Amino acid sequence: MMNRFGLSMLSVLVALVTAADDTTFYYGDFPSDFAWGTATAAYQIEGAWNEDGRGPSIWDTFSHTKGKIVDNSNGDQAADSYHKYKEDVQLLKKLGVTHYRFSISWSRVLTNGSVFSRNQKGIDYYNNLIKELISNNIVPFVTLYHWDLPQPLEDMGGWPNRKIVDYFAAYADFVFNEFGSKVKHWITFNEPSVFLTLGYGNGEHAPGKTSAPGTDPYLGAHHVVLAHAQAYDIYNRKYRALQGGRVGITLNVDWKQPKTSAEADFNAAQRSLEFFLGIFANPIFLDGDYPQVVKDTVAAKSTRQGLSQSRLPTFTPDEIAKNKGSSDFFGLNHYTSRLVSNREGVASTPNIFDDIGTVEEVDDSWIGAKSSWLKSYPQGLRKLLDYINVKYNYPQVYVTENGFSDCGDIEDGLRLSYVKNYTNEILKAINLDRCNVSGYFLWSLIDNFEWARGYTERFGIVKVDYERGGRDRTPKQSYHFYKDLIKRNGYAPDWDTMYIHQDLEDRDDFLTDIFPRDFAWGTATSAYQVEGGWNEDGKGPSIWDKFSHDGRIANRQTGDVACDSYHKYREDVKMLKMIGVMINMSWLTPVSHYRFSIAWSRVMADGTLRTVNAKGVHYYNNLIDELLANNIEPMVTLYHWDLPLALQDLGGFQNDSIVDYFNDYARFCFSMFGDRVKLWITYNEAFVVSWLGYGIGVFAPGVSSADTGVYKVAHNIIRSHVKAYHTYDDHFRSKYHGQVGITLDCDWKEPLTFDAENRYAAERALQFKLGWFANPIFGASDFLGLNHYTTNLVRHLERDINWHSYESDQDIDTSESPCWNRSRSDWLRVNPWGLRRLLKWVKDRYGNPPVYVTENGVSDDGEIQDESRSRFYRLYINEMLKAIKRDGCDVKGYMAWSLMDNFEWTSGFTQKFGLFNVNFDDQNRPRKPKNSVSAYSKIISDNGFPLS
């Protein structure tokens, strides 16, 4: 094949490949009329899959089939753009784009795919969208087919059936007639090589056909070319003179770089380009027919497979004439590049992938996206544009898709760098190579349904909150970068393109270092969650006994037996000793501390000094002595949520008398156990007690008083802590030399975006949760116990002034990043760096107080092979180390939650946090170490993460 300059395309490829990569950043401007846009596709964003007369498409059928989509999701609602198109247009307007590329859902305007199934409501939707764009000075760039074939047409045979050509031509005619007065840029097909090879070759995409991978993709390609040419001809004959529009096609291809300098690899790279690009581009942009290498290769392999004729269809002379020149511009979708080497052999079963005869891979040095197939090699786009420029005689090119996937973070630095570098290569191609590139459409405007990958990969420059039905949109940092690129229309040396507000390298790196020598390592439990023995030996009922007996727990479970630690505490201490290293058949125990709580109603049956229970006191004396005998320091929590029921009958924490009752109880414990206990925690998670117990009533005691009761409870907790602290200070400190603190729980509150309003909202959220208790208490606490598990994203949201609630008082909305791994608990997303930021916040706000991380852990189903927990501990503990070493935080110790699987409050035994598995189906409650015991032991014995 010779181009217009008389050069073979192989020689052109050789020249492009052997030229040294120009990695220098180029400064200059794009043409003044350059089209800047973004792109989307109907099925990926619209939703409303069965509303207002829309018929089913192959992607509706495919996504509704279990196992076809990786996360078992679908596009039924998607980004809900069918209802939110005006909001999308405003995002486009603020972005400053000149053009917007979107697709029409064939089955939304023609319910069953034929022109006899006209759906006026679908037509109205697109007329409204087009009108909204034009009224905001945005030019519509419309794709007729972006993979969502009406299901009835697939039932007739789909793209391998010759009838589809006429159906598509009639559909194109219909759309040109309906919208052509306002739409001047048309794309017939998007990426036919993808929807044919994946849809009819390996079945990874809709319609999921795999029965004829050696023929159906070729038949489909044949019919796509014919359908495109026919649609182009219709526009020429009926609409061009009147409407003055232009019609093109969008083809996709990776740049194909020969892996070696061997001739066979150069030929393989050229062959791959022809099979993926040339099979469509040659008939349309060059000579009306398939590339010779494609025809020869398929014919030869067909013969070797014993077939009487080639599996590749042939065009008639009339079709060749009609194909040739049937496009006004070249739409190019490009994301990545491939290193190509030759592969010999013929498969016994015909297959389009075998026909190509290549092995294609990537360079390990290329930066990877969330999509496994997408690696960043910006120079590949410039080479591809040069190749198209030479081979297809200087066509007008629009880069109709180019983008980068991640998990959905607002701070999308990799996407920003990708867009910056790829657009700079386009600029080089225009200004240095004289390529005729007229526009760039970034994929994608918003996070969307990413086909077979569901919502696990996000390409948007605008985040869509798929956790909630409202599908809220939030611009990412790449949005702001792209906005400025459009405004500047190029790159100048004085433009500071640093748009990321964080040092992501520092945030995400792993620190090799060790903790202070006296760092306290331990695990934690609480009485109601592990002890059982709920009514034994004089123990009185607690609010959690009543709450669980009232059927308020998952599966109507209770803590009556729990882990049976009331009877098995010695075994628990042996488990603590196992968190260590064995030398000479003896356990050396690096665990230095064990945090547990005292059940108030076990030592005082009704919560008062009138009902002191000697057997309960004896139990805790035995536990403390057993710990000390094994060189483990007790860290004792006085109140871990299990208020004696008799005190709740008096009003509980809403009654001011609780301050004195709690002080009596604390003083009693100090006197009974203070000679051996040197670390006391008055309350565990005062927020949970206040809000979940007395605000919204989802925890015991189940009181709902979100407007005033929650504040009263918090007030009395603060007062009772302070009184107990001073009781210890006045009567026990000089004798026992212990310390008294409080454990507060807090998620890190990360601003959703870094504008002042959301930053203040995040600070407000921290003050409402942690500062609510910490501000009045510090000065009356020797240390802060901090329970931390997860992070929230926070934005300002002004609430109805008539909604009287602690929740509405904050004027915030919280969400989670899709990048954060899920756990068994809905509320717990894994985000290690939140711990470091919270510790730094505490340091800055409260003068760097001593802090013990008194709970931190992750839930699963209780499996022994708990690699997710091992990874959780490793990453969170490393962030704590960074807080100490880099931020100067005074962190004294870490208590992993939890020693063993336990009764997880309203979730019962459905969520497991333990280092040790407990079999709750066995009345003996046997324990078994999980893999995380070894992982945590390694961290403790190394005292961190030493270089060795």
N, C-alpha and C positions, 0 to 999 in steps of 0.2 A: 504494500500500500504506500503510495507516494502522496505527499502533501503538495500544496500549491508552489512550494519552493523547490520541488524536485527531490526532497529528502525522504528516505524511508522513515517510517515511524519508529523503527527500532533504533535508527541512528539518532533520532530526536530523543528517545528515551535514554540512550547512552549518554548523550550530551547533558541531559538534565540530572542524571544520576551521578555522573562523574564530576560534575561541577561541585566545588566545595560549598557546604552549607553556609549561607550568609546569615550568621546569628546576630549581627549588629542590629541595634534598634534604629529604625529609619524615622527621621523627622520630616514631616511634610503634610500637605493638605490633600484631601479627597476632592474630586471634581465638585463644582458648586451645585450641580444638579444631582448629586449622588443620592440614591434612595436609601434612607435608614428606616429599618422596620423591625418588627418581631413577628414570630409565626406561631400558630396553634393549629389544631385539627379538631374537627367536630366531635368525634367520639371521645377524644381525650379530655375535653373540657366541658361540653354542653350539659351532660346529664339529661334529665327529663326523657329517659329512654322510651317511655310508653305514654307520654303526654301529648295532648292536642293532635292526635291522629298520626303520630309518627309510627311507622312500621318497624319490625325487627330487622336488624342487620346481622351479618355474620359474626360481628364482634359481640353483639348481645348474646347470641347463641353460644359462642365460644367461651365467653367469660362466665356464663351461667353454668358451664360444665365443670364440675368439681375437678380440681387438679390441674386445670389448664393455666391458671394464673398463680404465680408463685406465692402470693399472700392470700389467695382465694378471694380477692376483691373483684370489683367490676366497675364499669363506667355508668352505672345506673344514675348516680348523682354527679359523679366526677367533680369538677370544680363549680358545677351549678351555673355555668355561664348562660344557659338558656334563660335563667331568671336574673342574672347579674351582669348582662352584657353592657349595661350603661356604666356600671362600676369599672368594668374592664376598659371601656373606652376612655374613662377619665384617667386611668392609670397610663394609658397610651398617650393621652394629651400631656400629662405632666412629664412623661418621659421625653416628649418632644419629637417622636417619630414622625416621619412623613408618610409612611405606608404601614399597612397592617395586612399580613397574610393569614387568611383563615380558610377553612374548607366548608363546603355545603354537605350536609348529611343527605345523601340521595333518598333515603327512605323517610326523611322528614318532609320533603317536598313532593315526593311520589311514593306513596305508602308501600306499594308492592314492587316499585321499580319501573313500572310502565307509565306512560303518559296518561293512561286512562284512570290512574289512581291519584290524581291531583289532590294535594292537601293544602288548603288555603291558609290554615293557621301556621304551617311550616313556612310557607312563602312569606307570610306577614312577618315572621320572626326575622328572616334574613333581610327583608326590606327595611325593617326597623333598625337592624344592626348597621346596614349600609348607610342609611340616612343618618344615624348617630355618628358614624365615622366621618362622613362628609361634612356634617355640620360642625365638626371639630377639626376640620382641615386635615383629615387623614385619608389618604387614598387607599381604597380597598383593593387587595390583590387576592383573587379568589381561586381556590383549588376546587375542581369539580369532584375529584375522586382521591380521598385520602384513606383508602383501605376498608371503608365500611359498606361493602356491597349489600344491597337489600337481600335478605335471606331467601325470598322466593326465587330470585335470579340464581342464587347458588344452588337451590334445589333443582334447577334446570340444568345444572352442570357448571355454573360459574364461568371463570375466565378461560378454561380450556374448551368451552363450547362456543362454536362460531357464532351462534345467535347473539352472544353478548355484545358483539360489535354494533349491531343495529339497535339494541336496547340503549347502549351508551350514547350512540349518535342521537337518538331521539331525546334522551335525557339532556345532552349538551344543548341541543336545539331549544328545548324547553327553558333551560336556565338562561341561555343567551337572550331569549325573548323576554323573560320575566325581569331580568336584572341588568341587561346590557346597556340600557340607557344611562346607568349610573356607574357601572363597573367597566373599566377600560383595560384591565390586566387580568388575563385568564391563564390558569394552569390546568391542563387536562388531567394529568396523572401525577401523583407523588410517589416516587421511588418504586417503580414497577418491579425492579429486580428483587426488592425485599418482600413485597407482598406475594410475589410468585414463588420465589425459592423457599421462603419460610411458610407460606400458606399452602403450597401444593408440592413442595419438595420434602422438607423434613417435618412439617406439621407443627412447628413451634408457634406459629401464628394462625389466626383464623384464615380459612375455615378448618385448618388442622388436617388436611388431606396428605396422605403418604403412600397412596396405592400405586402411583405412577410417577416417581421422582425423576425418571429419565425422559418422560414425554410431556407431562402436564405443564411444567414450568416453561417449556418451549412453545407449546400451544398457547399458553397464556400470554407469553411475550409477543407471539405473532399477532394475537388478537388485540393486544394493547396498542401495538404500532398501527394496525389497521383502524382501530377505533379512534385513536388520536388523529390520524390523517383525515378520517371522515369528519370528525368534529371540526377540524381546521378548515376543511373544504366547505362545510356548512356555514361557518362564520364568514368565510370569504365571499360566498355567493349571496348570503341573505342579510348579513349584518354589518360587515366592515364599512361599507360606504356610508351607512346611516349612523352607526354608533362610533366608528373611529377607534375601536379597541385593538388589542393585540393578544395573540394566543401563543402560549409556549407549553413546554413540558418540563417537569423537574425530575432529573436523574440523580442518583446518588452513586458515589464511588469513593473508596479509600485510595489514597495514593499508593501505588505499588512500587516499592523499592526493591530491586534485586538484592538478595541476601549476600551474594558473592559476585565477583567479577566474571564468573564462568558464563559462557555464552548461553548455556542451558537455562541459567537463572534469569538472564536478561530476556530470553524468549518466554520464559514462564511469566515474568512480570507483565510483559506486553500482552500475552495471551489472557491473563487475568483481567487486565484493563478492557480488553475486547469483549470478554464474556459478561462482565458486569456493566460496563458502560457502552461499549461499541455496539452491542446487540440491539440497543435502542437508538443510540446516537447516530450510528452509520446510516440506517435507513432514513432517519428524519433530517439529519443535518448534512449528510454527505452525498451518497449515491443512490439512496432508496433501497438498499439491500443490506443483508447481514455482512459483517466482516468476513473476509475470505478465510481467516484462520479459524473462525467459529464454524463455518460451513465445512471446512476440510476436517477439522478435528472430530466433530460429531459424526460426520459421514464415515470416517475411518473407524471410529470406535463402534459405530452401529454395525459395520461390516464384520468386525472381529467378534461381535456379540451374536453373530448369526442372523442378523436382520437383513431383509431384502432391500430396504431403503433407509435413508437417513431419518433419524428421529426429529431432526430440525425441519419444520415446514419450509416451503418455498413460496416466494412471492411471484405473482404473475407480472408480466411486463406492465400492465396497466396499474397494478398496485405499486410497483416500484416507482413509476412516474408520479403517482399520487403521494407516495411517502416523501419523496425527495423535496426538501425545502419546506416541509409542512410545519414550520415553527418560526415565530418572530423573535424569539429569544431562547436562551439556554438557561434553564433553572438548574442550579447545582446545589445538592446537599452534600456536605462534607464534614466529617468529624475527626477522622483519624487516619493512620497510615499502616501499612503492613510490609514486613520483610518477606519477600517471596523467593522460594526455591522450587526447582523442578521436581515433579514426582512422576515416575514412570508407572506403567501398568494399566490394565483395563479391568474394571469390576465386572463380575459375571452378571450382576443385576444392573441394568442401566440406571445412571444417576447423574444429574447435572453437575454435582460437586466432583464426581470422578472425572467427568468430561474435561473439566478445566485443567486437571493434572498439576496441581500446585500444592505446596505446603506453605501456609501463611502464618506468620508469627509477629511478635513485636519486640522492640529493643527494651531490655529491662531498665534502661536509664530513662525511658519516657515516663512522665508522670501519669499515673492512672486515675481514672474517675471511678465513681461508684459502679458504673456499668463496666463489667469485666472486659468488654470488647473495645472500650474507648481509652486510648492513650494519647497523650498530647505530643504531637510532633508538628509544630506550626509550619515549618519549612515545606512540609508535604503539600499544603494547600497552594503555596506559590508555584511549586513544581507542577501540580495538577492544572492550575490555571494556564501556565505556559504550555502544557501539553495540549489542552483543549484549544488554546489560541492557535497553535500551529496546525493541529490535525483537522480542526473543523472550520478553518478559514476565517479566523477572527470573528467569531459570533459575539453578539451582545450577551453577556452573562450576568445573571443575578445569583448571588449566593443566597439561596432561599432557605437554607437551614445550616446552622453551625452552633454548637453549644456543648456544654459540659455538665455531667451529672454528679450530684453528691447526695447526701442524705437529707438535705433541706435546711441547713443552717442559714441564719441571717448573715452571719459573718462568713461569706462565701469567697474566701480569698483565692482558692484554686480556680473557681470559675472566672473571677475577675482577671486573673493572670492569663487564663486561656483566651478570653475574649480580646484582651489587650494584644497578645502576641499573634493571634490568628488574624485580627483585623490589620495589624501592622504588616503582615505578609501580603494581605490583599493590597495594601497601599504600595508596597514594593512592586507587586505585579502590575499595578496600574501605571505608576510613575517611572519605574525603571525598565519594565519589560513590555510596556505598551499593550497590556491586556485590556480588553474592552469590558471591564466590570462596571456595571451601572448601579448596583445596590447590594445591600447586606441585610439579611433578616436573621436576627438572633433567635435561636431556639432555646428557651421558649419564653413567652411573656409570663406565664404562670406555671407553677408546679401542676402536673396533670397526671392522668392515668397513663402510665408508661407501658402500655400493651401487656405482654406476657409477664412483665416485671411488676405489674400493679402499681402500688404507691411506694415501692421500696427504693425507687430511684427518682430523683427530682432534678429537672432541668430548668426550672423557672428562675427568672430574675425577680419574681415576686413569689413570696411564700404563700401557700394556701394551707390553712389549718384543717387538715383532714381528720383531726380528732373529734371535731364537732360539726354538727349539721349546718351551721351558718357559713362555713367555708370562707372565713375571714381572710383577707389578703393583706400582706405586709411586704413592702419593698425590701429587697436585700441590698447589701452593699454594691453588688454588681449592677443593680438598677441605677444607683446614683452615679457609678462610674460611666455606664453606657449613656446616661443622660448627658453627662458632660462631654463625652466623646462626640455625640451627635451635635451638641451646641458648638463645639470647637471645630467639627468637621475635619479632624486630623490630629496630629501629634506635634507639639512644640516642646523644645528642650526645657522650658520653664514650667511645664505642667507637672505638678506633684500628683502622681497617680496612686498615692498611698491612701486608700479608702478604708482600710481595716483598722478599727479602733483598739485592737488588742495586739499584744505581742504573742502571736499564736505559737511561735516556736517555743517560747518560754512556757506557755500554757500547756502545750501538748507533749513536751519532751519528757524523758524519764531520767530522774536524778540518781546517779550512782554515789551513794554516801551512806553514813550510818547515823543512828540516833545517839543522843547523849547517853553516857554510861549508866546513869541512874533512871533511865526511862522505864516507866511502869507498863508491863504487858499483861493483858488479862482477857477474860471473857465476862459476859454478863447474863443474868437471868432475872426473873421476878417471881415472887412467891406464888401468886395465883396461877401463873402460867406453867409452873413446874411442880409445885409441892403436892397437889392433891390433898388427901386426908381432910376433906373440906369440913367434916363434922366430927372428927376424931379428937379424943383427949382434951375435950373442953373448948375446942375452937368454936367461936361464935360465927354466925353468918355475916358475909360481906355483901356489898351491893352487887358484886359480880356473881355471887352465888344466886342471888335472886334474879338478876338479869338473865343469866343463862338458863335457870330453871323455868323462866317465863317463856322460853322458846325463842329468844332473840338472837341466837347464834346460828351460823350456817349448819345445816343438817341437824339442827336441834342438839348440838353437842354441848358439853359442859366441861368445866375444869375440876369436876369432883375427884377424879383420879389424876388427870393431867399426866405428868411424867412419873408420878409417884415418888418424887424426891423426898417427901416426908419420911419415907421408909428407906430410900436408896441414896441418901446423901453421901455415904461413904463411897459408894460406887461413883458418884459424881466427882468427888475429890480425886479418885483414881483417874477419871477421865481428864481432869485438869492436868494431872501429872503426865498424861500421855501426850499433851501438847508440848513436846520437847524433843530432845535427842537421846538415844540410848547409847551408852558407853559401858562396855563390860557387863552387859545384861542388866544394867540398872538405868532407870530413867533419871536423867538430869533435867530438872524442871526450869526452863527459862521463864515460864509463866510466873509472874510475881504477885498478881492480884486476882481476886475473884470478886466481882460485884454481884451482890444478891440483895433482895429486899426482905424486910420483916413484914409478915402479915399482922397488921394491927390487931385484928380480931382473934389471932392465935395467942397473943400475949395478954390481951384484954378483951374478953369475950364480947362485951358491949361497947368497948372503946373507952371505958373509964377506969379509973383506979379501983373502983369497987369490985371489978371482976378480973383481977389479975389471975392469969392461968399459969401455974407453975410448970405444967407439962410443956406448954408452949415455950416458956423461957428456957426450959431444959433442952428442948430441941435446938434452939439457936445457939445455946452454949456449946452443945455437942458439935454443931456444924463449925462454929468458929474455932473450937479447939482442934478439930480434925484438919482444918485448913492450916492453922499455925504449925501443927505437928509435921506438916508437909511443906513448910517454908512458903506458904502462900498467904499473902496479906488480905484480910477481908476489907472490902469497900462496901459499906452498908447503906442501903436506901431505906429511909423510914416510911415513905409513902409512895407506893407504885400502884395507885389507882383503886386499891381494894378497901374502901372505907367500911368500917363496921356498920352493918345495916341499922343498928339501933341509933347511931348518930345521924344517919340519913333520915330516919323517921323524925328527928328533931329539926330537919331542914338542911342537914349536911353543910356544905360549904357556903350555902346562902345564909346560914345563921351565924351571926357574929360570935356565938359561943364556941365555934369550932376552933378559934384561935387559942383559947385556953385548953380545950380538950387536946388539941395537937401538942401544945407545950407540955402538958402533963405526960403524954405518951412519949415525947422526945426525951424529956428529963428522965423518965423511967428507963428508957433504952440506954441513955448515956450512963446511967448509974449501974445497970445490969451488965453491960457489955463494953463499956468505955475503957476498961483497963486493957483490953485486947484489940479494940477497934480504933484505928487512928484516922480513918477517912470516913466521914459521914456525909450523906446526901439527904437533905430534908425531903425534897419532892422530885419526882421524876415527871418531866414533861408537863409542867403546869398548864401550858396551852391546851393540851389534850383534855386534861381534867375540866378546864373551864369551857372550852368550845364544844368538844364532842360530847362531854358528859352533861353539861348544863345549858349549852347554847342550842345545839340542834338535836340533842338527845339520842344520838346513834350509839353512844357508849353508855355504860352504867354511870349514874343511876337512871338515865333516860329522861332527863328533864329538858324541856324545850323552852328556853327563855333567851332568845337570841338578841333581844334588845337591851335588857337591863341585867338579867340574871347572870349572864356570862361575865359582865364586868364586876358584879358583886363577888362572884366566886374568885376571880383573879385577885381582887382586892384583899380578900380574906386569906388567900394562899400567901400573898406577899407579907401580910401582917404576921401570919403564923410562922412563916420562915424566919422573919426578923426576930421574933420573940424567942424562938427556939435557938437561934444563933447566939443571942445575948445570954440565954440561959446557960449554954455551954461555955461561953466566954466568962461568965461570972462565977460558975460553980465547978467546972470540970477542966478547963484548959490548963490551968497551972498544975493540976494533978496528973492528967493523962496526956497532955501535949498533942492532942489530936487536931484535926481541921474539920470545919463544917462548910459545906457548899450546897449548891442547888444544881440540879440538872434541867436545862432548858433544851427544847427541841427546836430546830429551825432548818428549813430548806434554804439553800442559797437562792436569792432572788435576783435573777439576771434581767436587766432591762431588755425588753423585746427588741427595741432599737435604741440607738444612743442619742436620741434627741433629749432635750432637757426635761420634757414632760414625762417621758417614760423612765428616765433615770431617777427623777424625783419619786415617781410611783414605786419603783423598786426599793428605794430607800424607805419610803413610807410603809411598804409591806414588811420590811425587816423590823422597823420600829414597832409596828402593830403586833408582830409575832414574838420577836426576841426582846426588843427594847421595852415592850409592855411590862416585862418582869425584871429585866436586867437593869434598866435605868434606876428604879427605886431601890434595888437590892444591893448593888455594888457599893461596898463600904460595910456591908453586913454579910459578907461571904468571903471565905478564905480562898476559894477557887470556883471556877465555873465548870460544871459538867455539861458537855455539849453532845447531844444526840443529833446525828446528821445522817441522812440517807440519800437525798435527792435534790434536784434543782427545779425551780419554776422559772418560766419566762413571764415577765410582768409588763403590762402596759397600763396606761391611765385609762380609766373608764368611769365617767361620772355616773353615779347611780341615782336612782329616784330618791329624792329627799324624803319622800313619804314611806320609804322602805326602812323601817327602824331595825337595824341589825348591825352587830359587830362586822359582819361581812360587807355590808353596804357602806359602812362608815369609812372604809379604806379607799373607796373610789378606784379600785384596781380590777383588772382581769388577769388571770394566770393561765398559762398553757405550758406544754412541754415541747421540746424539740424532737422531731422524728428521728434525729441522729442518735438519740440516746436509747440504748437497748432497754427492752422491757424486762420486767421480772414477773414473778407469779402474782405480785401485788399490783393492782391497777395504779396505785398512787406512786409507785417506786420505779422511776426511770434512772438508769445508771449514767451518772455524769461526774466522774471523779474530781475534775478541777473545781467543782462547786465547793468542796470541802476546804480547799486552800483559800478560796476567796472569802468564805465565811470566817475562817480563822483570822485572816487579815483584817476583816471588818471589825471583829471583836477586839483585836489589838488596837486598831485606830480609834474605836469609839470608847473603849473602857480602860485605856492606859496599859494595855498588854498584861492582863491578869493571868495568873496560872490557869491553864485549861487542861482538863482531862476529856478526851473524846470517850464518852461513857457508853455510847452505842453507835454501831455502824455495821451494816450487814445487808444481805440481799436474800430474797426469798426464791424458792423453787418448789418442786414437788417432792423433795426429800431424797433424791437419788444419791447413791453413793459416789458415782462418778460426777461430782459437782464442780466441773471445771469453771463454770461461770462464777461460782463463789470464790474459787482460788484466784481467778483473774480480778474479781471485784476487790478483794482484800489487797492484792498486790498494787493495784492502781490507786485506790483510795489512800492506802498507807503511804505510798510514794508522794502523793499530793500533800499529805501531812508533813512528810519530811521536807518537802520544798518550802512549806510554810515556816518551818523552824529554821532551815538553813538560809533561805533566800530572803524571807520576809521578817525574820527575827521574832517569830511568835513563840511565846513561852508555853509550849505544849508539854505536859508532864507525863501523859500516858494515854493508852489506847485500850479500850475494852471491846472486843469483837462481840457483836450480837449475832448469834447467841451460842452458848455452850452446846445446846442440844435443841432439836426440834421440840416445840412446845405448843401450848394452847394459845393460838394467835388471836385472842380477843374475839371480835364478832366473826372472824373468818374460821374460828374453830381450829381444826387440824388440817385445813385445806391448803395452808401456806406454811412452808417450812424454812426457818432461818438458821437451823443448827449446824454446827461443826460436826455433831454426832447425830446420826439417824436414830430415831426412836420409833419402834413398831407399836403404834397405838391400837392395832388389832389384836395384840397379845396382852392379856391381862397382867403379865409380868413386866411389861414395858422394857424389853431388852434394848440396849444401846449398841450402836456400831459406828466406828469412826468412818467419816467420809474422806475423800481424797484431800479436801481442803484442810484437814488436820495437818497433813504433811506440809502443805503449802504455807500455812500460818506458822507452823513450827520452824520451818526454814527461815522465814523472815525474823522470827524472834531470836533464834539461835545466832543468826548473823547480825542481830540488832540493826536491821535495815537491809541495805542493798550495796554491800561493799564491792569494789571494783573486781576483786578476785572471784 
